[in-house]
Amino acid sequence: MSFPKRTFRGPARAFMIALFAGFAALSASAGEHLWTLSGTWDVPFRILCPPQPGSSCFAIGYGLWRQQDSRHWIPLPCGEHGKPNGKHCSVAVYPSDPNFLYALASNELLKSVDGGLSWSYIAPLPTGSLKQFLVSPRSSEVLYLLDTSSFLMESRDGGYSWEDLVVSGWETGTLTAVAVHPQDPSILLLGGYGKVLEFKDRRVRRTLFTYDIGGPVKEIIFADATGNRIYVPTEGGMFYRSEDGGEHWASPTRRSEGEITDLAVDPANPRHLALATTRGLFVSYDGGDTWGGNVFTCWVGELPPGGRSGI
């Protein structure tokens, strides 16, 4: 159903943010000081927006939709052998080509090269409990899966076969996030309870940093194409940042208003952030040093990942 249009005052840039578990979105144009809530209310869990200018966003959940404009979405096939069946559909976009998609649906891996209009079957999934699904920024054939038991798997043939990546130094269930370096895809950053590691050439190369409070790493985001600016929010509300590829980390900033559920980065400006928490949505224009007032007071779920390439 249609969601009523509402407007909120506050600093804004060209940015769209998915709210709740539906199509409702906050959007603003560059230079304005208004946030507009619009769209439709339905069942998707998140919105995925490729980083390329002009690319369409995808709404993902029990089905798949592609954005026409801020208020209209086209349903796409996603399900058993590419047929719509109402099953939960997880999607990852190849960062170099927003029309090249992988989808996980009905315990199957599917591929599309036309922006989701048609799908080809690849193989059954190696796991049924997905936590994160990524495509390497340099090769559409290299995929990563992190399941809810913290097992990390890699495919180098487009998902036809998978290999477990053994990560030493982690107890079962404690690996919670993974990110691929945008310049050197042989480097993965791994996050969990109290630390972030650099994983290269199939082994842990070093510990980038450790922390004592904040709970597990929620996600790891390379905020620019160089791989220098890295954001690491934790579920417990801490926010960590590096501006030199992980060599040094700024003192954490904390939002006291609930737990962090997601972080989105404006592709046009990596210092412009939107932070989703269980108490509302907050924005920063200085890379997380300070956070603006609550733009929207409610539980806010996952945000569009901007420059990220997977869920």
Number of C-alpha atoms within 10 A of each C-alpha: 8 12 16 11 13 11 14 15 12 15 18 18 19 14 22 24 26 28 26 19 18 21 29 25 25 24 20 21 14 11 10 13 14 20 23 17 23 20 22 19 17 16 15 22 22 24 30 25 28 26 22 15 9 8 14 19 22 26 29 25 21 20 22 26 22 21 17 12 11 17 14 12 19 14 15 20 20 30 26 19 19 23 13 17 16 16 17 18 24 25 26 23 29 25 24 16 17 21 18 17 23 29 26 23 27 20 19 20 26 27 24 18 16 13 20 25 15 15 24 14 15 17 16 17 20 18 15 14 14 19 17 21 23 24 27 24 21 17 15 20 14 18 22 24 24 22 21 18 15 22 20 23 19 19 17 16 13 20 22 14 15 18 12 14 14 13 17 9 10 13 11 10 13 18 25 23 24 28 25 25 23 21 13 14 16 14 19 21 21 24 27 23 22 16 16 23 21 20 21 15 9 13 14 18 13 11 14 17 16 13 14 8 12 20 17 22 27 24 21 24 25 23 25 19 13 13 19 18 19 20 24 21 26 27 19 20 23 23 24 21 23 18 16 13 16 20 10 12 16 12 12 16 16 19 17 12 15 15 20 28 24 22 28 26 26 23 23 16 15 21 18 19 22 25 26 29 26 16 19 22 28 20 23 18 19 13 19 22 16 13 18 14 14 16 18 18 13 15 16 22 22 23 26 27 24 25 23 29 25 23 19
